[in-house]
């Protein structure tokens, strides 16, 4: 309904501009036209802002996708490195087991040799001295051999211990590196998750902006097209009215003029928007050439006086409206309609139903005396609004 009211406002602003006949009126009409252009400029600025926001979000989205690709590559490399380190840790553990066994074996051999050396070196006196010199020499050599062997095995034990220590250090280093890479991978995975969430949000924002931009573009096109269409409609109606007025006696009395203060309301309800000058929130002065009546949705809308249906139509989604020519001087307009029950060029009597109100129950009604809008409240019986 707001769109319907707005387009009708456009309609009558354009009609007023086309019908200017004095310098004072033309100045007012120029101001009204400036209001119209200001609304179009505002829509254009809104559209430009949406385009700018769209470009900004698209850049952020591209950066997010770039970051996601980079993080995926880093994580893939870290996974490969972790697999290699984990294989190295397994090899180090196998090596550690082997060297632990080698150390244990070296220790057992060393201890065995020490035991033999101890037993040989600590015989009784009868055992130490033999009548056979060869046997004595053999025993001495055996003790020397066992002593040398024990020293050799001692070196093997020390070597095995050193190798085992090196392997432990190697395994510890690999374990630390594995932990470091896992922590780094965890950070990168968190970064990737945040980037994905950011990308998803930016994609949703971009979709919303594109939808708003589409709506704003359609609105802009409809505003411009509506202005052109309404200008053609009112120009045609005025040309026809002027032509008829020239053919008839321009001084004849208007039957509609005699009905001032006696007209019945076209729609039962309450006047929620009055006729006259208005000041917008932007401190721009404008003139409202009509009144808005709030009633029941689908309520009956009737002709306030007899006349010919001059126009019936719908303008690109802005709702249905009717213009009635009463005597080639006075015109009444009914906007924000639901179902229309009359046709163009048909003649209707006063009080005849011409349409039903729209779903919002809001009717915009205007009376024009040739080129000049007049206050409908001064023409309608107050009691009839109830």
MARMAR-81219 format. One line per field, with one value per atom (N, C-alpha, C): x, y, z; residue in one letter. Coordinates in steps of 0.2 Angstrom, whole numbers, plus 5000, padded with zeros to 4 digits. Each point is the difference from the previous one (the first is absolute). Last residue first. Layout:
N
px (X_...)
py (Y_...)
pz (Z_...)
residuo (a_...)
***
This chain:
386
px (4908_4999_4996_5005_5007_4998_4984_5000_5006_4996_4996_5001_5009_5004_4996_4998_4996_5004_5013_4996_4997_5014_4995_4995_5020_4995_4994_5018_4996_4995_5017_4993_4996_5017_5000_4993_5013_4996_4999_5017_4997_4996_5004_5001_4997_4998_5007_5002_4975_5005_5007_4989_4996_5004_5000_5004_4995_5003_4995_5004_5005_5002_4995_5008_4995_5002_5009_5002_4995_4999_4998_5003_5003_5002_4998_4999_4995_5001_5013_5002_4995_4998_5000_5002_4987_5005_5001_4976_5006_5006_4980_5001_5007_4982_5006_4999_4984_5005_5005_4973_5006_5005_4981_5001_5007_4991_4999_5001_4995_5002_4999_5002_4996_5003_5011_4998_4996_5010_4997_4998_5021_4993_4998_5022_4995_4993_5018_5001_4995_4993_5005_5001_4993_4998_5005_5003_4993_4998_5024_4996_4994_5017_4996_4996_5016_5001_4997_5011_4994_5002_5012_5001_4994_4994_5006_5001_4983_5000_5006_4990_5005_4999_4986_5001_5005_4993_5002_5001_4988_5002_5001_4995_5003_5003_4987_5006_5003_4984_4996_5006_5004_4993_4997_5020_4999_4992_5019_4993_4999_5020_4999_4993_5014_4995_5000_5018_4997_4995_5018_4994_4998_5026_4993_4995_5025_4998_4993_5012_5000_4999_5000_5006_5000_4980_5006_5006_4972_5005_5007_4972_5006_5004_4979_5000_5007_4986_5006_4999_4982_5005_5006_4973_5006_5006_4978_5002_5007_4978_5006_5002_4986_4999_5006_5005_4995_5000_5013_4997_4995_5007_5001_4996_5010_4994_5002_5009_5003_4994_5001_4998_5002_5015_4994_4998_5020_4995_4993_5015_5002_4995_4995_5000_5003_5007_4994_5001_5012_5001_4994_5009_4994_5002_5013_5000_4995_5003_5000_5000_5011_4995_4999_5018_4994_4994_5024_4996_4993_5026_4993_4996_5026_4996_4993_5027_4993_4997_5022_4998_4992_5016_4998_4999_5004_5006_4998_4983_5006_5006_4978_5002_5006_4977_5007_5003_4976_5003_5008_4973_5008_5002_4976_5003_5008_4978_5002_5004_4999_4996_5003_4998_5005_4996_4989_5006_5006_4971_5005_5007_4980_5003_5005_4977_5006_5002_4985_4999_5006_4997_5002_4999_4996_5000_5002_4985_5007_5000_4982_5001_5007_4992_5002_5000_4995_4994_5002_5014_4998_4994_5003_5005_4997_4990_5000_5005_4997_4995_4999_5016_5002_4994_4998_5004_5001_4989_4995_5004_5007_5002_4995_4996_5001_5001_5008_4994_5001_5015_4998_4994_5012_5005_4997_4989_5000_5004_5006_4994_5001_5018_4994_4993_5021_5000_4994_5004_4998_5000_5007_4993_4998_5023_4996_4993_5013_5001_4996_5002_4995_5000_5015_4993_4995_5023_4999_4992_5008_4999_4998_5005_4993_4999_5021_4994_4994_5019_5000_4994_5004_4996_5000_5011_4993_4997_5023_4996_4993_5014_5000_4996_5004_4995_4999_5017_4993_4995_5022_4999_4993_5007_5000_4998_5004_4994_4999_5020_4995_4993_5018_5001_4995_4999_4999_5001_5005_4993_4998_5023_4997_4992_5012_5002_4997_4996_4996_5002_5011_4994_4996_5021_5000_4993_5003_5001_5000_4999_4993_5001_5019_4995_4994_5016_5002_4995_4998_4998_5002_5007_4993_4997_5023_4998_4992_5010_5001_4998_4999_4995_5001_5015_4994_4995_5021_5000_4993_5004_4999_5000_5004_4993_4999_5022_4995_4993_5016_5000_4996_5001_4997_5000_5013_4992_4996_5024_4998_4992_5009_5000_4998_5003_4995_4999_5019_4994_4994_5020_5000_4994_5004_4998_4999_5010_4993_4997_5023_4996_4992_5015_5000_4996_5004_4995_5000_5015_4993_4995_5023_4998_4993_5009_4999_4998_5006_4994_4998_5021_4994_4993_5020_4999_4995_5004_4998_4999_5010_4993_4997_5023_4996_4993_5014_5000_4996_5003_4996_4999_5016_4993_4995_5023_4998_4993_5008_4999_4998_5006_4994_4998_5021_4995_4993_5019_4999_4995_5004_4997_4999_5011_4993_4997_5023_4997_4992_5013_5000_4996_5004_4995_4999_5017_4994_4994_5022_4999_4993_5007_4998_4999_5006_4994_4998_5022_4995_4993_5017_5000_4995_5002_4997_5000_5012_4993_4996_5023_4998_4992_5010_5000_4998_5002_4995_4999_5018_4994_4994_5021_5000_4993_5005_4998_4999_5008_4992_4998_5023_4997_4992_5013_5001_4997_4999_4996_5001_5014_4993_4995_5023_4999_4993_5005_5000_5000_5000_4994_5000_5020_4995_4993_5018_5001_4995_4999_4998_5001_5007_4993_4998_5023_4997_4993_5010_5001_4998_4998_4995_5001_5015_4993_4995_5022_5000_4993_5003_5000_5000_5001_4993_5000_5021_4995_4993_5017_5001_4995_4996_5001_5000_4996_5006_5002_4983_5000_5007_4984_5007_4999_4981_5004_5007_4983_4998_5005_5002_5002_4998_4995_5007_5002_4976_5003_5008_4985_5001_5003_4993_4999_5000_5002_5005_4999_4985_5007_5005_4977_5001_5007_4994_5000_5001_4997_5007_5001_4979_5005_5007_4982_5000_5005_4999_5002_5000_4991_5007_5003_4977_5002_5008_4990_4999_5002_5000_5005_5000_4983_5007_5005_4979_5000_5007_4996_5000_5001_4996_5007_5001_4978_5004_5008_4984_4999_5004_5001_5003_4999_4989_5008_5003_4977_5001_5008_4992_4999_5002_5000_5006_4999_4982_5006_5006_4981_4999_5006_4999_5001_4999_4996_5007_5002_4977_5003_5008_4989_4998_5002_5004_5004_4998_4987_5007_5005_4978_5000_5006_4999_5000_4999_5000_5007_5000_4979_5004_5007_4987_4997_5004_5005_5003_4997_4992_5007_5003_4977_5001_5007_4996_4998_5001_5002_5006_4999_4982_5005_5007_4982_4998_5005_5003_5001_4998_4996_5007_5002_4977_5002_5008_4991_4998_5002_5004_5005_4998_4986_5006_5005_4979_4999_5007_4999_5000_4999_4999_5006_5001_4979_5004_5007_4985_4998_5004_5003_5002_4999_4991_5007_5003_4977_5002_5007_4993_4999_5001_5002_5006_4999_4982_5006_5006_4981_4999_5006_5000_5001_4999_4995_5007_5002_4977_5003_5008_4987_4999_5003_5001_5004_4999_4987_5007_5004_4978_5000_5008_4993_5001_5001_4997_5006_5001_4979_5006_5006_4982_5000_5005_4998_5003_5000_4990_5007_5003_4977_5002_5008_4989_5000_5002_4999_5006_4999_4983_5006_5006_4979_5000_5007_4996_5001_5001_4994_5007_5002_4977_5004_5007_4987_4999_5003_5002_5003_4999_4988_5007_5004_4978_5000_5007_4997_4999_5000_5001_5007_4999_4980_5004_5007_4986_4998_5004_5005_5002_4998_4992_5008_5002_4978_5001_5007_4995_4998_5001_5004_5005_4999_4984_5005_5006_4981_4999_5006_5001_5000_4999_5000_5006_5000_4981_5002_5007_4988_4997_5002_5005_5001_4998_4999_4994_5001_5016_4998_4995_5007_5006_4997_4986_5000_5006_4998_4994_5000_5017_5001_4994_4998_5005_5002_4984_4997_5006_5006_4996_4997_5014_5004_4995_4990_5003_5004_4991_4995_5003_5014_4999_4995_5003_5006_4999_4984_4999_5006_5001_4994_4999_5016_5003_4994_4995_5005_5002_4987_4996_5004)
py (5040_4996_4993_5020_4996_4995_5016_4994_4996_5022_4994_4993_5021_4998_4993_5009_5001_4996_5010_4994_5002_5016_4998_4994_5009_5006_4998_4985_5000_5006_4996_4996_5000_5019_4996_4996_5007_5003_4995_5005_4995_5004_5008_5001_4995_5003_4998_5001_4997_5001_4998_4997_5005_5002_4977_5005_5004_4980_5004_5006_4974_5007_5003_4977_5004_5007_4973_5007_5004_4978_5003_5007_4975_5007_5002_4977_5004_5008_4979_5004_5005_4985_4996_5004_5013_4995_4996_5010_5003_4994_5001_4998_5003_5010_4995_4998_5014_5000_4995_5007_4996_5000_5020_4993_4997_5022_4995_4993_5019_5001_4995_4993_5005_5001_4993_4998_5005_4991_5006_4997_4992_4998_5006_4999_5003_4998_4983_5007_5002_4983_5000_5007_4986_5005_4999_4990_4997_5004_4993_5005_4997_4992_4999_5006_5008_4993_4998_5024_4996_4993_5023_4995_4995_5024_4996_4995_5019_4995_4996_5026_4995_4995_5021_4997_4994_5025_4993_4997_5023_4997_4992_5013_5005_4997_4989_5003_5005_4987_5005_5003_4980_5002_5005_4979_5007_5002_4982_5001_5007_4979_5008_5001_4979_5002_5007_4978_5006_5002_4979_5002_5007_4989_5000_5003_4997_5005_5000_4986_4998_5005_5006_4996_4998_5013_5002_4996_4999_4998_5002_5009_4996_4998_5016_4994_4997_5025_4996_4994_5015_5003_4995_4999_4997_5002_5015_4995_4997_5011_5002_4994_5009_4997_5002_4999_5004_4996_4991_5006_5004_4973_5006_5006_4977_5002_5007_4976_5007_5002_4980_5003_5007_4981_5004_5003_4986_4997_5004_5004_4997_4997_5021_4992_4998_5024_4997_4992_5027_4993_4997_5021_4998_4993_5023_4993_4998_5022_4998_4992_5021_4995_4999_5012_5003_4995_5009_4994_5002_5011_5001_4994_5009_4997_5001_5006_5002_4997_4993_5002_5000_4992_5007_5003_4977_5004_5007_4986_4999_5004_5009_4993_5001_5015_5000_4994_5010_4996_5001_5010_5001_4995_4994_5006_4999_4983_5004_5006_4976_5006_5003_4975_5005_5005_4984_4999_5004_4997_5003_5000_4981_5006_5003_4985_4999_5007_4989_5001_4999_5010_4994_5001_5016_4995_4993_5021_4998_4994_5019_4995_4997_5026_4994_4994_5025_4995_4993_5020_4999_4995_5010_5001_5000_4998_4994_5001_5014_5001_4995_4999_5005_5001_4985_4997_5006_5004_4997_4998_5021_4993_4997_5021_4998_4993_5015_4996_4998_5011_5004_4997_4992_5000_5003_4987_5007_5000_4982_5002_5007_4990_4998_5003_5001_5005_4999_4985_5006_5005_4979_5000_5007_4997_5000_5000_4998_5007_5000_4979_5005_5007_4984_4998_5005_5002_5002_4999_4992_5007_5003_4977_5002_5007_4992_4998_5002_5003_5005_4998_4986_5007_5005_4979_4999_5007_4999_4999_4999_5002_5006_5000_4981_5004_5007_4984_4998_5004_5005_5001_4998_4996_5008_5001_4978_5002_5008_4989_4998_5003_5003_5004_4999_4987_5007_5005_4977_5001_5007_4993_5000_5001_4999_5006_5000_4981_5006_5006_4980_5000_5006_4998_5002_5000_4994_5007_5002_4977_5003_5008_4987_4998_5004_5001_5004_4999_4987_5007_5005_4977_5001_5007_4996_4999_5001_5000_5006_5000_4980_5005_5007_4983_4998_5005_5002_5002_4998_4994_5007_5002_4978_5001_5008_4992_4998_5002_5004_5005_4998_4985_5006_5005_4981_4998_5006_5002_5000_4998_5000_5007_5000_4980_5003_5007_4988_4997_5003_5007_5003_4997_4992_5007_5003_4978_5000_5007_4998_4998_5000_5004_5006_4998_4983_5005_5006_4984_4997_5005_5005_5001_4997_4997_5007_5001_4978_5002_5008_4992_4997_5002_5004_5005_4998_4986_5006_5005_4980_4999_5006_5000_5000_4999_4998_5007_5001_4978_5004_5008_4985_4998_5004_5004_5002_4998_4991_5007_5004_4977_5001_5007_4994_4999_5001_5002_5006_4999_4982_5006_5006_4981_4999_5006_5000_5000_5000_4996_5007_5001_4978_5003_5008_4988_4998_5003_5003_5003_4999_4988_5007_5004_4977_5001_5007_4996_4999_5001_4999_5006_5000_4981_5005_5007_4982_4998_5006_5000_5002_4999_4993_5007_5003_4977_5002_5008_4989_4999_5003_5000_5006_4999_4983_5007_5005_4979_5001_5006_4997_5000_5001_4995_5007_5001_4978_5004_5008_4985_4999_5004_4999_5004_5000_4986_5007_5005_4977_5002_5007_4991_5000_5002_4997_5006_5000_4981_5006_5006_4980_5000_5007_4995_5003_5000_4990_5007_5003_4977_5003_5008_4986_5000_5004_4996_5005_5001_4983_5006_5006_4978_5001_5007_4992_5002_5002_4992_5007_5002_4981_5000_5008_4994_4997_5001_5018_4993_4998_5020_4997_4993_5013_5005_4997_4987_5001_5005_4996_4994_5000_5018_5000_4994_5009_4998_5000_5016_4993_4999_5020_4999_4993_5009_5004_4999_4990_4997_5004_5006_4993_4998_5021_5000_4993_5003_5003_5000_4993_4995_5003_5015_4994_4995_5018_5002_4994_4997_5000_5002_5002_4993_4999_5022_4997_4992_5011_5003_4997_4993_4998_5002_5009_4993_4997_5022_5000_4993_5003_5002_5000_4996_4995_5001_5017_4995_4994_5018_5002_4994_4997_5000_5001_5003_4993_4999_5022_4998_4993_5008_5002_4999_4995_4996_5002_5013_4993_4996_5021_5001_4993_5002_5001_5000_5000_4994_5000_5020_4996_4992_5017_5001_4996_4998_4998_5001_5010_4992_4997_5023_4998_4993_5009_5000_4998_5001_4995_5000_5018_4994_4994_5020_5000_4994_5003_4998_5000_5007_4993_4998_5023_4996_4992_5015_5001_4995_5003_4996_4999_5014_4993_4996_5023_4998_4992_5010_5000_4997_5005_4995_4998_5020_4994_4993_5021_4999_4994_5005_4998_4999_5009_4993_4997_5023_4996_4993_5015_5000_4996_5003_4996_4999_5014_4993_4996_5023_4997_4993_5011_4999_4997_5005_4994_4999_5020_4994_4993_5021_4999_4994_5006_4997_4999_5010_4993_4997_5023_4996_4992_5015_5000_4996_5003_4995_5000_5015_4993_4995_5023_4999_4993_5006_5000_4999_5003_4994_4999_5020_4995_4993_5019_5000_4995_5001_4998_5000_5009_4993_4997_5023_4997_4993_5011_5000_4998_5001_4995_5000_5016_4994_4994_5022_4999_4994_5004_4999_4999_5006_4993_4998_5022_4996_4993_5015_5001_4995_5002_4996_5000_5014_4993_4995_5023_4999_4992_5010_4998_4998_5007_4994_4998_5020_4995_4993_5019_4999_4995_5007_4996_4998_5015_4993_4996_5022_4998_4992_5012_4998_4997_5008_4994_4998_5021_4994_4993_5019_5000_4994_5006_4996_4999_5013_4993_4996_5023_4998_4992_5011_5000_4997_4991_5007_4999_4982_5005_5007_4970_5007_5005_4975_5004_5007_4982_5001_5005_4994_5004_5001_4988_5007_5004_4976_5004_5007_4987_5001_5003_4994_5005_5002_4983_5007_5005_4977_5002_5007_4991_5001_5003_4992_5006_5003_4978_5005_5007_4982_5001_5005_4994_5004_5001_4987_5007_5004_4977_5003_5007_4988_5001_5003_4994_5006_5001_4981_5006_5006)
pz (5046_5006_4997_4987_5001_5005_4994_4996_5000_5011_5003_4996_4993_5005_5003_4974_5007_5005_4979_5002_5007_4988_4996_5002_5011_5000_4995_5003_5006_5000_4982_5000_5006_4989_5006_5000_4977_5005_5006_4976_5005_5005_4974_5007_5004_4976_5001_5008_4994_4994_5002_5019_4996_4995_5016_4996_4996_5022_4996_4996_5014_4998_4995_5018_4996_4999_5009_4999_4995_5018_4994_5000_5014_5000_4993_5010_5002_4999_4995_5006_5002_4981_5006_5006_4980_5000_5007_4990_5003_5000_4982_5007_5002_4980_5001_5008_4989_4994_5001_5008_5002_4994_5004_4997_5002_5006_5005_4997_4982_5007_5005_4974_5004_5007_4975_5007_5003_4974_5004_5006_4983_5002_5004_4990_4996_5002_5010_4997_4995_5020_4994_4997_5025_4995_4994_5022_4997_4995_5015_4996_4997_5022_4994_4997_5017_4998_4994_5007_4999_5000_5002_5005_5000_4991_4999_5006_4985_5006_4999_4991_4999_5006_4985_5007_4998_4988_4999_5007_4986_5006_4999_4981_5004_5007_4983_4996_5004_5010_4995_4996_5014_5002_4995_5000_4998_5001_5012_4998_4998_5005_4999_4997_5015_4995_5000_5007_5001_4995_5012_4995_5002_5005_5002_4995_4999_5005_5001_4983_5007_5006_4976_5001_5008_4994_4997_5003_4993_5005_4998_4994_4998_5006_4988_5004_4999_4994_5000_5005_4994_4995_5000_5007_5002_4994_5006_4995_5003_5016_4995_4995_5025_4994_4995_5026_4996_4993_5018_5004_4996_4998_4996_5005_5012_4995_4997_5014_4998_4995_5021_4994_4998_5014_5001_4993_5007_4995_5001_5020_4994_4996_5016_5000_4994_5006_5001_5001_4997_5002_5002_4983_5005_5001_4990_5001_5005_4982_5007_5000_4983_5001_5007_4988_4997_5002_5011_5000_4997_5000_5000_4999_5010_4995_5001_5010_5000_4994_5015_4994_4999_5018_5000_4993_5008_4997_4999_5008_5005_4997_4989_5001_5006_4995_5001_5002_4987_5005_5000_4991_5000_5005_4991_5001_5001_5006_4994_5003_5015_4998_4993_5013_4997_4997_5011_5004_4997_5002_4996_5004_5001_5004_4995_4992_5004_5003_4978_5007_5004_4975_5003_5008_4983_4995_5004_5009_5000_4995_4996_5004_5000_4995_4997_5006_5001_5000_4998_5001_5006_5001_4976_5006_5006_4978_5005_5005_4980_5005_5005_4983_5004_5005_4983_5005_5005_4980_5005_5006_4984_5002_5005_4981_5007_5001_4978_5003_5007_4984_5005_5004_4980_5006_5006_4979_5003_5006_4982_5004_5002_4988_4996_5003_5011_4995_4995_5018_5003_4994_4994_5002_5002_4997_4994_5001_5019_4997_4993_5011_5004_4997_4990_4999_5003_5005_4993_4998_5021_5000_4993_5003_5003_5000_4992_4996_5003_5013_4994_4995_5019_5002_4994_4996_5002_5001_4996_4994_5002_5018_4996_4994_5013_5003_4996_4994_4998_5003_5005_4993_4998_5022_4999_4992_5007_5003_4998_4995_4995_5002_5015_4994_4995_5020_5001_4994_4999_5001_5001_4999_4994_5000_5020_4997_4993_5013_5003_4996_4995_4998_5002_5009_4992_4997_5023_4999_4993_5005_5002_4999_4997_4994_5002_5016_4994_4994_5020_5001_4994_4999_5000_5001_5001_4993_5000_5021_4997_4993_5013_5002_4996_4996_4997_5002_5009_4993_4997_5022_5000_4992_5005_5001_5000_4996_4995_5001_5017_4995_4994_5018_5002_4994_4997_5000_5002_5002_4993_4999_5022_4997_4993_5010_5003_4997_4994_4997_5002_5010_4993_4997_5021_5001_4993_5001_5002_5001_4995_4995_5001_5018_4995_4994_5015_5003_4995_4994_5000_5002_5003_4993_4999_5021_4999_4993_5005_5004_4999_4991_4996_5003_5012_4995_4995_5018_5003_4994_4994_5002_5003_4996_4993_5002_5018_4998_4993_5010_5004_4997_4990_4998_5004_5005_4993_4998_5020_5001_4994_4999_5003_5001_4991_4995_5004_5013_4995_4995_5015_5004_4995_4992_5001_5003_4998_4994_5000_5020_4998_4993_5007_5004_4999_4989_4997_5004_5008_4994_4997_5019_5002_4993_4997_5003_5002_4993_4994_5003_5016_4996_4994_5013_5004_4997_4990_5000_5004_5001_4994_4999_5020_5000_4993_5003_5004_4999_4990_4996_5004_5011_4995_4995_5016_5004_4995_4992_5001_5004_4997_4994_5001_5019_4998_4993_5008_5004_4998_4990_4997_5004_5007_4994_4997_5019_5002_4994_4997_5003_5002_4992_4994_5003_5015_4996_4995_5013_5004_4996_4990_5001_5003_5000_4993_5000_5019_5000_4993_5002_5005_5000_4988_4996_5005_5008_4995_4997_5016_5003_4995_4992_5003_5003_4993_4994_5002_5016_4998_4994_5020_4993_4997_5023_4998_4993_5013_4997_4998_5014_4999_4997_5005_4997_4998_5012_4993_4997_5023_4996_4993_5014_4999_4996_4994_5007_4998_4984_5002_5007_4985_5007_5002_4977_5004_5007_4985_4998_5004_5003_5002_4999_4992_5007_5003_4977_5002_5007_4991_4999_5002_5002_5005_4999_4985_5007_5005_4978_5000_5007_4998_4999_5000_4999_5007_5000_4979_5004_5007_4985_4998_5005_5002_5002_4999_4992_5008_5002_4977_5002_5008_4992_4998_5002_5003_5005_4998_4985_5006_5005_4980_4999_5006_4999_5001_4999_4997_5007_5001_4979_5004_5007_4985_4998_5005_5003_5002_4999_4991_5007_5003_4977_5001_5008_4993_4999_5001_5003_5005_4999_4983_5006_5006_4980_4999_5006_5001_5000_4999_4998_5007_5001_4978_5003_5007_4989_4997_5004_5004_5004_4997_4989_5007_5004_4978_5000_5007_4998_4998_5000_5004_5005_4999_4982_5005_5006_4985_4997_5004_5007_5000_4997_4998_5007_5001_4979_5001_5007_4996_4996_5000_5010_5004_4996_4989_5006_5004_4982_4997_5006_5005_4998_4997_5006_5006_4998_4982_5003_5006_4990_4996_5003_5011_5001_4995_4998_5007_5001_4981_4999_5006_5001_4996_4999_5011_5004_4996_4988_5005_5005_4985_4996_5005_5009_4998_4997_5004_5006_4999_4982_5002_5006_4995_4995_5001_5013_5002_4995_4994_5006_5002_4982_4998_5006_5004_4997_4998_5010_5005_4996_4986_5004_5005_4989_4995_5003_5012_5000_4995_5001_5007_5000_4982_4999_5007_4999_4996_4999_5013_5003_4996_4991_5005_5003_4985_4996_5005_5009_4998_4996_5006_5006_4999_4983_5002_5006_4993_4995_5002_5013_5002_4995_4996_5006_5002_4982_4998_5006_5005_4996_4998_5010_5005_4997_4986_5003_5006_4989_4996_5002_5012_5000_4996_4999_5006_5001_4981_4999_5007_5000_4996_4999_5010_5004_4997_4987_5005_5005_4984_4996_5006_5005_5000_4998_4999_5007_5000_4979_5003_5007_4983_5003_5003_4990_4996_5003_5000_5003_4995_4999_4999_5003_5000_4993_4999_5022_4996_4993_5014_5002_4996_4997_4997_5002_5010_4992_4997_5023_4999_4993_5005_5000_5000_4998_4995_5001_5017_4993_4995_5019_5001_4994_5000_4998_5002_5004_4993_4998_5023_4998_4992_5011_5002_4997_4997_4996_5002_5012_4993_4996_5022_5000_4993_5003_5000_5000)
residuo (x_x_x_x_x_x_x_x_x_x_x_x_x_x_x_x_x_x_x_x_x_x_x_x_x_x_x_x_x_x_x_x_x_x_x_x_x_x_x_x_x_x_x_x_x_x_x_x_x_x_x_x_x_x_x_x_x_x_x_x_x_x_x_x_x_x_x_x_x_x_x_x_x_x_x_x_x_x_x_x_x_x_x_x_x_x_x_x_x_x_x_x_x_x_x_x_x_x_x_x_x_x_x_x_x_x_x_x_x_x_x_x_x_x_x_x_x_x_x_x_x_x_x_x_x_x_x_x_x_x_x_x_x_x_x_x_x_x_x_x_x_x_x_x_x_x_x_x_x_x_x_x_x_x_x_x_x_x_x_x_x_x_x_x_x_x_x_x_x_x_x_x_x_x_x_x_x_x_x_x_x_x_x_x_x_x_x_x_x_x_x_x_x_x_x_x_x_x_x_x_x_x_x_x_x_x_x_x_x_x_x_x_x_x_x_x_x_x_x_x_x_x_x_x_x_x_x_x_x_x_x_x_x_x_x_x_x_x_x_x_x_x_x_x_x_x_x_x_x_x_x_x_x_x_x_x_x_x_x_x_x_x_x_x_x_x_x_x_x_x_x_x_x_x_x_x_x_x_x_x_x_x_x_x_x_x_x_x_x_x_x_x_x_x_x_x_x_x_x_x_x_x_x_x_x_x_x_x_x_x_x_x_x_x_x_x_x_x_x_x_x_x_x_x_x_x_x_x_x_x_x_x_x_x_x_x_x_x_x_x_x_x_x_x_x_x_x_x_x_x_x_x_x_x_x_x_x_x_x_x_x_x_x_x_x_x_x_x_x_x_x_x_x_x_x_x_x_x_x_x_x_x_x_x_x_x_x_x_x_x_x_x_x_x_x_x_x_x_x_x_x_x_x_x_x_x_x_x_x_x_x_x_x_x_x_x_x_x_x_x_x_x_x_x_x_x_x_x_x_x_x_x_x_x_x_x_x_x_x_x_x_x_x_x_x_x_x_x_x_x_x_x_x_x_x_x_x_x_x_x_x_x_x_x_x_x_x_x_x_x_x_x_x_x_x_x_x_x_x_x_x_x_x_x_x_x_x_x_x_x_x_x_x_x_x_x_x_x_x_x_x_x_x_x_x_x_x_x_x_x_x_x_x_x_x_x_x_x_x_x_x_x_x_x_x_x_x_x_x_x_x_x_x_x_x_x_x_x_x_x_x_x_x_x_x_x_x_x_x_x_x_x_x_x_x_x_x_x_x_x_x_x_x_x_x_x_x_x_x_x_x_x_x_x_x_x_x_x_x_x_x_x_x_x_x_x_x_x_x_x_x_x_x_x_x_x_x_x_x_x_x_x_x_x_x_x_x_x_x_x_x_x_x_x_x_x_x_x_x_x_x_x_x_x_x_x_x_x_x_x_x_x_x_x_x_x_x_x_x_x_x_x_x_x_x_x_x_x_x_x_x_x_x_x_x_x_x_x_x_x_x_x_x_x_x_x_x_x_x_x_x_x_x_x_x_x_x_x_x_x_x_x_x_x_x_x_x_x_x_x_x_x_x_x_x_x_x_x_x_x_x_x_x_x_x_x_x_x_x_x_x_x_x_x_x_x_x_x_x_x_x_x_x_x_x_x_x_x_x_x_x_x_x_x_x_x_x_x_x_x_x_x_x_x_x_x_x_x_x_x_x_x_x_x_x_x_x_x_x_x_x_x_x_x_x_x_x_x_x_x_x_x_x_x_x_x_x_x_x_x_x_x_x_x_x_x_x_x_x_x_x_x_x_x_x_x_x_x_x_x_x_x_x_x_x_x_x_x_x_x_x_x_x_x_x_x_x_x_x_x_x_x_x_x_x_x_x_x_x_x_x_x_x_x_x_x_x_x_x_x_x_x_x_x_x_x_x_x_x_x_x_x_x_x_x_x_x_x_x_x_x_x_x_x_x_x_x_x_x_x_x_x_x_x_x_x_x_x_x_x_x_x_x_x_x_x_x_x_x_x_x_x_x_x_x_x_x_x_x_x_x_x_x_x_x_x_x_x_x_x_x_x_x_x_x_x_x_x_x_x_x_x_x_x_x_x_x_x_x_x_x_x_x_x_x_x_x_x_x_x_x_x_x_x_x_x_x_x_x_x_x_x_x_x_x_x_x_x_x_x_x_x_x_x_x_x_x_x_x_x_x_x_x_x_x_x_x_x_x_x_x_x_x_x_x_x_x_x_x_x_x_x_x_x_x_x_x_x_x_x_x_x_x_x_x_x_x_x_x_x_x_x_x_x_x_x_x_x_x_x_x_x_x_x_x_x_x_x_x_x_x_x_x_x_x_x_x_x_x_x_x_x_x_x_x_x_x_x_x_x_x_x_x_x_x_x_x_x_x_x_x_x_x_x_x_x_x_x_x_x_x_x_x_x_x_x_x_x_x_x_x_x_x_x_x_x_x_x_x_x_x_x_x_x_x_x_x_x_x_x_x_x_x_x_x_x_x_x_x_x_x_x_x_x_x_x_x_x_x_x_x_x_x_x_x_x_x_x_x_x_x_x_x_x_x_x_x_x_x_x_x_x_x_x_x_x_x_x_x_x_x_x_x_x_x_x_x_x)
***
